[in-house]
Amino acid sequence: MQDITAHVDFTAVAEAAIDAGLHLYGYTTQAYFLINGGITDLLAETDAENICDYLPLSAQLQKLTSPAEMGELFKIIALGKEVNMPLCGFVSGDKSRLL
């Protein structure tokens, strides 16, 4: 197992991408990205009465989305060309204005 996290200057990445002809489609936190992508719907598929299955999944969701954990610490950026539809991970919580 290897930690592959890195400190990224997302403003510099976005500027370089735009200068290279790409479009910025979104920038957000891990929490917004996962929630927009339906992670809570996946948890809802598990019966809350089944504590052995539900509690570990709920704890994992909490760690991934909580502002005190990974939810605000990790960020996601989408760059590309000719994408003519909204990207579901960025439908709310877009922070592109902060770049």
C-alpha positions in Angstrom: 0.0 0.0 0.0 1.3 3.4 -0.9 0.1 6.9 -0.2 -0.1 8.8 -3.5 -1.5 12.1 -2.2 0.3 15.3 -3.2 0.0 19.0 -2.6 -1.3 20.4 -5.9 -1.5 24.1 -7.0 -4.9 23.7 -8.7 -4.8 27.3 -9.8 -1.5 26.7 -11.7 -2.9 23.4 -13.2 -6.1 25.2 -14.3 -4.2 28.1 -15.9 -1.8 25.8 -17.7 -4.6 23.7 -19.0 -6.6 26.7 -20.2 -3.4 28.1 -21.9 -3.1 24.7 -23.6 -6.7 25.0 -25.0 -8.6 23.0 -22.4 -11.8 24.0 -20.7 -12.3 24.0 -16.9 -15.4 21.9 -16.3 -15.3 22.0 -12.5 -13.4 22.2 -9.3 -14.8 21.0 -6.0 -14.2 19.1 -2.8 -14.1 15.4 -2.5 -17.3 15.6 -0.4 -19.3 17.4 -3.1 -17.9 15.2 -5.8 -18.9 12.0 -4.1 -22.3 13.2 -3.0 -23.1 14.6 -6.4 -22.0 11.2 -7.8 -24.5 9.4 -5.7 -22.4 7.9 -2.8 -25.3 8.4 -0.3 -27.6 6.5 -2.7 -25.2 3.6 -2.5 -25.3 3.6 1.3 -29.1 3.8 1.2 -29.1 0.5 -0.7 -27.8 -1.2 2.5 -30.5 -2.0 5.1 -29.8 0.2 8.2 -31.2 -2.5 10.4 -28.3 -4.7 9.3 -25.8 -3.1 11.6 -22.9 -5.4 10.7 -23.0 -4.2 7.1 -24.4 -0.7 7.5 -22.2 0.7 10.3 -18.8 0.1 8.5 -20.2 1.6 5.3 -21.6 4.6 7.2 -18.2 5.2 8.9 -16.4 5.0 5.5 -18.8 7.5 4.0 -18.3 9.8 7.0 -14.5 9.7 6.6 -14.7 10.4 2.9 -17.2 13.3 3.1 -16.7 14.9 6.5 -15.1 18.4 6.5 -13.1 17.2 9.6 -11.8 14.2 7.6 -11.1 13.9 3.9 -14.2 15.7 2.6 -12.7 19.2 2.4 -9.1 18.3 2.4 -9.1 16.6 -1.0 -10.1 18.4 -4.2 -11.1 17.3 -7.7 -10.7 19.2 -11.0 -12.1 18.4 -14.4 -10.4 19.6 -17.5 -11.1 18.7 -21.1 -12.3 19.6 -24.6 -15.7 19.4 -26.2 -17.7 18.0 -23.3 -21.2 19.2 -24.1 -23.0 18.0 -21.0 -22.7 18.8 -17.3 -20.5 16.5 -15.3 -22.5 15.0 -12.5 -19.7 15.3 -9.9 -19.8 19.1 -10.2 -23.5 19.8 -10.3 -23.3 21.5 -6.9 -20.5 22.9 -4.8 -18.4 24.2 -7.8 -15.5 26.1 -6.4 -14.0 27.2 -9.7 -14.2 30.8 -8.7 -11.6 30.1 -6.0 -8.9 29.2 -8.5 
